[in-house]
Amino acid sequence: MAFSTLKNMLSLVFLLLWIMLVCSDNVSSHSNEETQALLKWKATLLNQNLLLWSLHPNNITNSSAQPGTATRTPCKWFGISCKAGSVIRINLTDLGLIGTLQDFSFSSFPNLAYFDINMNKLSGPIPPQIGSLQAQWSHPRKLENCPSLARARLQGNQLTGNISEAFGVCPNLYHINLSNKKFHGELSQNWGRCHKLQWLDIAGNNITGSIPADFGISTQLTVLNLSSNHLVGEIPKKLGSVSSLWKLILNDNRLSGHIPPELGSLADLGYLDLSGNRLNGSIPEHLGNCLDLNYLNLSNNKLSHGIPVQMGKLSHLSLLDLSHNLLTGEIPPQIQGLQSLEKLNLSHNSLSGIIPKAFEDMHGLWQVDISYNDLQGSIPNSEAFQNVTIEVLQGNKGCAVALKGYNLAKIVLQQRVLIKLYS
């Protein structure tokens, strides 16, 4: 019995030794290939800001197998992190690198889990071979096979390319920033199927087409920034089901249709910017249910009807911009409920009636613009209004408001006199 047990133990020891030997050979092979791939790419850069990337003796780990078979590992190089002798992380942020990614062999890094090249001067397309990357990165021609892709940061470069079918379904992707590049194409519905995705930023590109409805099934999405593109169509109603959404930034596109009332279901929403589009219809009263909203910008659209009284429930709102729309009716006295409001812009609408005294109870308000409406009445006795200039009040037809004891008509007359005197 004892002999049998000893035999089994010896067999197990030999098995473990064999596994370690095989793994060691694999690590050595990966290290050499990764080293050569990094040095080859370094040689293509137009500036040599990676001088520490070299086959210096301190960066060579001697193998005990045979003399002359040193494992050349980049694991001690600047910006490189390894695990078990293989590169898992490359961080080259803000090094002023000039060149392209054309000669970067992504297929040489089977265990790469983090790749950050933001704030450099890299340009050109992303090489198609990045599709073989099994860890984390951004987007190339094909990225269907990316089971470990987790975080990608490419901002601050001049990368180009078509992102239409760049990504497949990446089950572990949680952060991707492709902002302010020269990418074109349309948004893939696969983004919405990356169920761990928390942060998606593709702002400042040349993206066309519509926002896929499948974005609404990203159950963990907290930040969605698609601003400053050329997106058309309507805002998907399904976005109202992304309960984790905190920032929704869609400004400066060509979106049309109504603002989905479903957005009022986003209890955690703190930042909403839909400005600079072609949205029409009413401002949904359901937005008053977004009680954590801190920033709301709906300016430069074609929104009509009145300001919903439910907006008065947004007690955490610090900025409200509804300017350059087609809003009518009076400013609701419920606006007094915006006790955290600091900046208010209602200019360039068709609002009418008396300027509500409720402004006098909004003690945090310090910047206001109600110009180019049809408002009338006295200026509220509050710091925000007492310190305003004529520019934020002008354009209110038939208005006879008093500013610091003066009639608005007198102020306009005085300005005309001064202009005449000094012209």
C-alpha positions as CSV (number, residue, x, y, z in Angstrom):
1,M,0.0,0.0,0.0
2,A,2.8,2.4,1.0
3,F,4.7,1.6,-2.3
4,S,1.6,2.3,-4.4
5,T,1.1,5.6,-2.6
6,L,4.7,6.6,-3.2
7,K,4.5,5.6,-6.8
8,N,1.4,7.8,-7.3
9,M,3.1,10.7,-5.6
10,L,6.2,10.4,-7.8
11,S,3.9,10.3,-10.9
12,L,2.2,13.5,-9.7
13,V,5.6,15.2,-9.1
14,F,6.8,14.3,-12.6
15,L,3.5,15.5,-14.1
16,L,3.9,18.9,-12.4
17,L,7.5,19.2,-13.5
18,W,6.5,18.5,-17.1
19,I,3.7,21.1,-17.0
20,M,6.2,23.7,-15.5
21,L,8.7,22.9,-18.3
22,V,6.1,23.3,-21.0
23,C,4.8,26.5,-19.5
24,S,8.3,27.8,-19.2
25,D,9.0,27.1,-22.9
26,N,5.7,28.9,-23.8
27,V,6.6,31.9,-21.7
28,S,10.1,32.1,-23.2
29,S,8.6,31.9,-26.7
30,H,6.0,34.6,-25.9
31,S,8.6,36.9,-24.3
32,N,11.0,36.7,-27.3
33,E,8.2,37.3,-29.8
34,E,6.8,40.2,-27.7
35,T,10.2,41.8,-27.4
36,Q,10.8,41.7,-31.1
37,A,7.4,43.1,-31.9
38,L,7.9,46.1,-29.5
39,L,11.4,46.8,-30.9
40,K,10.1,46.6,-34.5
41,W,7.3,49.1,-33.8
42,K,9.7,51.4,-31.9
43,A,11.9,51.6,-34.9
44,T,9.0,53.0,-37.0
45,L,8.3,55.9,-34.7
46,L,9.5,59.3,-35.9
47,N,10.8,60.3,-32.5
48,Q,12.8,58.1,-30.0
49,N,10.9,58.7,-26.8
50,L,11.3,55.1,-25.8
51,L,15.0,55.0,-25.4
52,L,14.7,52.5,-22.5
53,W,13.2,50.0,-24.8
54,S,16.4,48.1,-25.7
55,L,18.1,44.7,-25.2
56,H,20.1,46.0,-22.3
57,P,21.7,43.3,-20.2
58,N,19.5,44.3,-17.2
59,N,16.5,43.4,-19.4
60,I,17.7,39.9,-20.2
61,T,16.8,37.0,-18.0
62,N,19.2,34.1,-18.2
63,S,17.7,30.7,-18.8
64,S,19.1,27.7,-16.9
65,A,18.3,25.4,-19.7
66,Q,21.3,25.9,-22.0
67,P,24.0,28.5,-22.3
68,G,23.2,31.2,-24.9
69,T,19.4,30.6,-24.7
70,A,18.6,33.8,-22.9
71,T,14.9,34.8,-22.6
72,R,14.7,38.4,-23.8
73,T,11.8,39.9,-21.9
74,P,10.5,43.5,-22.1
75,C,9.0,43.2,-18.6
76,K,11.3,45.8,-17.1
77,W,10.8,48.3,-19.9
78,F,9.0,51.6,-19.2
79,G,5.2,51.3,-19.6
80,I,5.3,47.5,-19.8
81,S,3.8,45.1,-17.2
82,C,4.0,41.4,-17.3
83,K,2.5,38.3,-15.6
84,A,4.3,35.0,-15.7
85,G,6.8,36.5,-18.2
86,S,4.2,37.7,-20.7
87,V,3.0,41.2,-21.5
88,I,-0.4,42.0,-20.0
89,R,-0.3,45.8,-19.9
90,I,1.1,48.5,-22.1
91,N,0.7,52.1,-20.9
92,L,2.3,54.8,-23.1
93,T,0.1,57.7,-22.1
94,D,1.2,61.3,-23.1
95,L,4.7,60.5,-24.3
96,G,4.5,62.6,-27.5
97,L,4.9,59.5,-29.7
98,I,4.8,60.3,-33.4
99,G,4.0,57.6,-35.9
100,T,1.4,55.0,-36.7
101,L,0.1,51.6,-35.5
102,Q,0.6,49.9,-38.9
103,D,3.6,48.0,-37.7
104,F,2.4,47.1,-34.2
105,S,1.9,43.4,-34.2
106,F,-1.0,42.9,-31.9
107,S,-1.1,39.2,-32.7
108,S,2.3,38.9,-30.8
109,F,0.6,39.7,-27.5
110,P,-1.8,36.8,-26.6
111,N,-2.2,37.9,-23.0
112,L,-2.4,41.7,-23.4
113,A,-5.2,43.0,-21.1
114,Y,-4.7,46.8,-21.1
115,F,-3.5,49.1,-23.9
116,D,-3.4,52.9,-23.4
117,I,-1.9,55.2,-25.9
118,N,-4.0,58.3,-25.3
119,M,-2.6,61.8,-25.6
120,N,0.1,61.1,-28.2
121,K,0.5,62.1,-31.9
122,L,-0.2,58.7,-33.5
123,S,-2.2,58.8,-36.8
124,G,-3.5,56.6,-39.5
125,P,-5.8,53.5,-39.4
126,I,-5.8,50.8,-36.8
127,P,-4.3,47.6,-38.3
128,P,-6.7,44.8,-39.2
129,Q,-4.6,42.2,-37.3
130,I,-5.8,43.6,-34.0
131,G,-8.7,41.2,-34.5
132,S,-6.5,38.4,-33.2
133,L,-6.1,40.2,-29.8
134,Q,-7.5,38.2,-27.0
135,A,-7.3,40.8,-24.3
136,Q,-8.2,44.5,-24.2
137,W,-8.0,47.2,-26.8
138,S,-9.9,49.5,-29.1
139,H,-11.1,49.0,-32.5
140,P,-9.7,47.8,-35.8
141,R,-11.2,46.3,-38.8
142,K,-12.4,43.2,-37.0
143,L,-12.6,42.6,-33.2
144,E,-15.2,39.8,-33.1
145,N,-12.9,37.6,-30.9
146,C,-12.2,39.6,-27.8
147,P,-13.4,37.6,-24.8
148,S,-11.0,39.4,-22.4
149,L,-11.2,42.9,-23.8
150,A,-11.8,45.2,-20.8
151,R,-10.6,48.8,-21.2
152,A,-9.4,50.8,-24.2
153,R,-8.2,54.4,-24.3
154,L,-7.2,56.0,-27.6
155,Q,-8.2,59.7,-27.2
156,G,-5.8,62.4,-28.0
157,N,-4.4,60.9,-31.2
158,Q,-5.4,61.2,-34.9
159,L,-6.4,57.7,-35.6
160,T,-8.8,57.0,-38.5
161,G,-10.9,54.2,-39.9
162,N,-14.3,52.8,-40.2
163,I,-15.9,51.5,-37.0
164,S,-19.0,50.1,-38.5
165,E,-18.1,46.5,-37.8
166,A,-15.1,47.0,-35.7
167,F,-16.3,45.3,-32.6
168,G,-18.1,42.0,-32.1
169,V,-19.7,41.1,-28.8
170,C,-17.0,41.6,-26.1
171,P,-18.4,40.1,-22.9
172,N,-15.8,41.7,-20.6
173,L,-15.5,45.1,-22.2
174,Y,-16.4,47.8,-19.6
175,H,-14.6,51.0,-20.8
176,I,-14.0,52.3,-24.4
177,N,-12.9,55.8,-25.3
178,L,-12.7,56.6,-29.0
179,S,-13.4,60.3,-28.7
180,N,-12.1,63.1,-30.9
181,K,-10.6,61.0,-33.7
182,K,-11.5,60.8,-37.4
183,F,-13.4,57.6,-37.3
184,H,-16.4,57.2,-39.6
185,G,-19.1,54.7,-40.3
186,E,-22.1,53.7,-38.3
187,L,-22.7,52.5,-34.8
188,S,-22.8,48.7,-34.5
189,Q,-25.6,47.1,-32.5
190,N,-23.0,44.9,-30.9
191,W,-22.1,47.7,-28.5
192,G,-25.4,47.2,-26.8
193,R,-24.6,43.5,-26.4
194,C,-21.5,44.1,-24.4
195,H,-23.3,43.5,-21.1
196,K,-20.5,44.7,-18.9
197,L,-20.0,47.9,-20.8
198,Q,-20.1,50.9,-18.4
199,W,-18.5,53.7,-20.4
200,L,-18.8,54.3,-24.1
201,D,-17.4,57.6,-25.5
202,I,-17.3,58.1,-29.3
203,A,-17.7,61.8,-29.2
204,G,-16.2,64.2,-31.8
205,N,-16.0,61.8,-34.8
206,N,-17.8,61.6,-38.2
207,I,-20.2,58.8,-37.2
208,T,-23.4,58.7,-39.3
209,G,-26.6,56.7,-39.2
210,S,-28.9,56.2,-36.2
211,I,-28.4,55.1,-32.6
212,P,-29.1,51.3,-32.4
213,A,-32.1,50.4,-30.2
214,D,-29.9,47.6,-28.8
215,F,-28.0,50.2,-26.8
216,G,-31.0,50.0,-24.5
217,I,-30.0,46.5,-23.4
218,S,-26.6,47.6,-21.9
219,T,-27.7,47.0,-18.4
220,Q,-24.6,48.4,-16.7
221,L,-24.0,51.4,-18.9
222,T,-23.3,54.6,-16.9
223,V,-21.8,57.0,-19.4
224,L,-22.9,57.2,-23.1
225,N,-21.3,60.1,-25.0
226,L,-22.1,60.2,-28.8
227,S,-21.9,64.0,-29.1
228,S,-20.5,66.0,-32.0
229,N,-21.1,63.4,-34.7
230,H,-23.6,63.3,-37.6
231,L,-26.2,60.9,-36.1
232,V,-29.8,61.1,-37.4
233,G,-33.1,59.5,-36.4
234,E,-34.8,59.4,-33.1
235,I,-33.4,58.8,-29.6
236,P,-34.2,55.1,-28.8
237,K,-36.9,54.7,-26.2
238,K,-35.1,51.7,-24.9
239,L,-32.4,54.0,-23.4
240,G,-35.0,54.6,-20.7
241,S,-34.5,51.1,-19.5
242,V,-30.8,51.5,-18.8
243,S,-31.3,52.1,-15.1
244,S,-27.6,52.6,-14.4
245,L,-27.2,55.5,-16.8
246,W,-25.7,58.6,-15.2
247,K,-24.5,60.6,-18.1
248,L,-26.3,60.8,-21.5
249,I,-24.6,63.2,-23.9
250,L,-26.0,63.3,-27.4
251,N,-25.5,67.0,-28.2
252,D,-24.5,68.4,-31.6
253,N,-25.9,65.8,-33.9
254,R,-28.9,65.7,-36.2
255,L,-31.3,63.8,-34.0
256,S,-35.0,64.4,-34.6
257,G,-38.4,63.4,-33.2
258,H,-39.6,63.8,-29.6
259,I,-37.5,63.4,-26.5
260,P,-38.6,59.9,-25.2
261,P,-40.7,60.2,-22.0
262,E,-39.0,56.9,-21.0
263,L,-35.9,58.9,-20.1
264,G,-37.8,60.0,-17.0
265,S,-37.4,56.5,-15.7
266,L,-33.6,57.0,-15.3
267,A,-33.5,57.5,-11.5
268,D,-29.7,57.8,-11.4
269,L,-29.4,60.2,-14.4
270,G,-27.3,63.2,-13.3
271,Y,-26.2,64.7,-16.7
272,L,-28.4,65.1,-19.8
273,D,-27.3,67.1,-22.9
274,L,-29.5,66.9,-26.0
275,S,-28.6,70.3,-27.2
276,G,-27.9,71.2,-30.8
277,N,-30.2,68.7,-32.5
278,R,-33.5,68.9,-34.3
279,L,-35.7,67.6,-31.5
280,N,-39.4,68.8,-31.5
281,G,-42.5,68.4,-29.4
282,S,-42.9,69.1,-25.7
283,I,-40.3,68.8,-23.0
284,P,-41.5,65.5,-21.3
285,E,-42.9,66.2,-17.8
286,H,-41.4,62.8,-16.9
287,L,-38.0,64.4,-16.7
288,G,-39.1,65.8,-13.4
289,N,-38.7,62.3,-12.0
290,C,-35.0,62.4,-12.6
291,L,-34.4,63.7,-9.1
292,D,-30.6,63.4,-9.2
293,L,-30.3,65.5,-12.4
294,N,-27.6,68.1,-12.0
295,Y,-27.1,69.3,-15.6
296,L,-29.9,69.7,-18.2
297,N,-29.2,71.2,-21.6
298,L,-32.0,71.0,-24.2
299,S,-31.0,74.2,-26.1
300,N,-30.9,74.8,-29.8
301,N,-33.7,72.4,-30.8
302,K,-37.3,73.0,-31.9
303,L,-39.0,72.2,-28.6
304,S,-42.4,73.8,-28.2
305,H,-45.3,74.2,-25.7
306,G,-44.6,75.2,-22.1
307,I,-42.0,74.5,-19.4
308,P,-43.4,71.6,-17.4
309,V,-44.2,72.4,-13.8
310,Q,-42.7,69.1,-12.9
311,M,-39.3,70.5,-13.6
312,G,-39.6,72.3,-10.2
313,K,-38.9,68.9,-8.5
314,L,-35.3,68.9,-9.7
315,S,-33.8,70.3,-6.5
316,H,-30.3,69.2,-7.4
317,L,-30.2,70.9,-10.8
318,S,-27.3,73.4,-11.1
319,L,-27.6,74.3,-14.8
320,L,-30.8,74.5,-16.9
321,D,-30.5,75.7,-20.5
322,L,-33.7,75.7,-22.6
323,S,-32.6,78.6,-24.9
324,H,-33.1,78.8,-28.7
325,N,-36.3,76.8,-28.8
326,L,-40.0,77.5,-29.5
327,L,-41.2,77.4,-26.0
328,T,-44.4,79.3,-25.1
329,G,-46.5,80.2,-22.0
330,E,-45.3,81.5,-18.7
331,I,-42.3,80.7,-16.6
332,P,-43.9,78.4,-14.0
333,P,-43.7,79.6,-10.4
334,Q,-42.7,76.0,-9.5
335,I,-39.2,77.0,-10.8
336,Q,-38.7,78.1,-7.2
337,G,-38.1,74.4,-6.4
338,L,-34.8,74.5,-8.2
339,Q,-32.9,75.5,-5.1
340,S,-29.5,74.3,-6.3
341,L,-29.8,76.2,-9.6
342,E,-26.8,78.4,-10.5
343,K,-27.2,79.0,-14.2
344,L,-30.5,79.5,-16.1
345,N,-30.9,80.3,-19.8
346,L,-34.4,80.7,-21.2
347,S,-33.4,83.1,-24.0
348,H,-34.7,83.1,-27.6
349,N,-38.0,81.5,-27.0
350,S,-41.6,82.9,-27.0
351,L,-42.2,82.9,-23.3
352,S,-44.7,85.4,-22.1
353,G,-46.3,86.8,-18.9
354,I,-44.9,88.2,-15.8
355,I,-41.4,87.3,-14.6
356,P,-42.2,85.3,-11.5
357,K,-41.3,86.6,-8.0
358,A,-40.2,83.0,-7.3
359,F,-36.8,83.9,-8.5
360,E,-36.3,85.9,-5.3
361,D,-36.2,82.7,-3.3
362,M,-33.6,81.0,-5.5
363,H,-30.5,82.2,-3.5
364,G,-28.0,80.1,-5.4
365,L,-28.9,81.5,-8.8
366,W,-26.1,83.9,-10.1
367,Q,-26.4,83.7,-13.9
368,V,-29.6,84.2,-15.8
369,D,-30.6,85.0,-19.4
370,I,-34.2,85.7,-20.3
371,S,-33.6,87.8,-23.4
372,Y,-35.7,87.6,-26.6
373,N,-39.0,86.5,-25.2
374,D,-42.2,88.4,-24.5
375,L,-41.8,88.8,-20.8
376,Q,-42.9,91.8,-18.7
377,G,-43.0,93.1,-15.2
378,S,-40.5,94.1,-12.6
379,I,-37.1,92.6,-12.2
380,P,-37.1,90.2,-9.2
381,N,-35.2,91.4,-6.2
382,S,-32.5,88.8,-6.3
383,E,-28.7,89.0,-6.8
384,A,-28.9,87.1,-10.1
385,F,-31.2,89.8,-11.7
386,Q,-29.8,92.9,-9.9
387,N,-26.4,92.3,-11.4
388,V,-27.5,91.5,-15.0
389,T,-26.6,93.5,-18.0
390,I,-29.0,94.8,-20.6
391,E,-28.0,91.9,-23.0
392,V,-29.7,89.3,-20.9
393,L,-33.0,91.2,-20.8
394,Q,-33.3,92.7,-24.2
395,G,-35.7,91.6,-26.9
396,N,-38.7,91.3,-24.6
397,K,-41.3,93.2,-26.7
398,G,-43.4,95.7,-24.8
399,C,-41.5,95.0,-21.6
400,A,-41.4,97.7,-19.0
401,V,-39.3,96.1,-16.4
402,A,-37.4,98.1,-13.9
403,L,-33.7,97.5,-13.5
404,K,-32.1,99.1,-10.4
405,G,-34.8,101.7,-10.3
406,Y,-34.7,102.5,-14.0
407,N,-37.2,101.7,-16.7
408,L,-35.9,99.3,-19.4
409,A,-36.9,101.8,-22.1
410,K,-34.9,104.5,-20.4
411,I,-31.8,102.2,-20.2
412,V,-32.1,101.5,-23.9
413,L,-32.5,105.2,-24.6
414,Q,-29.5,106.0,-22.5
415,Q,-27.4,103.4,-24.3
416,R,-28.4,104.9,-27.7
417,V,-27.4,108.4,-26.4
418,L,-24.1,107.1,-25.3
419,I,-23.5,105.4,-28.6
420,K,-24.4,108.6,-30.4
421,L,-22.1,110.7,-28.1
422,Y,-19.1,108.5,-28.6
423,S,-19.6,107.6,-32.3
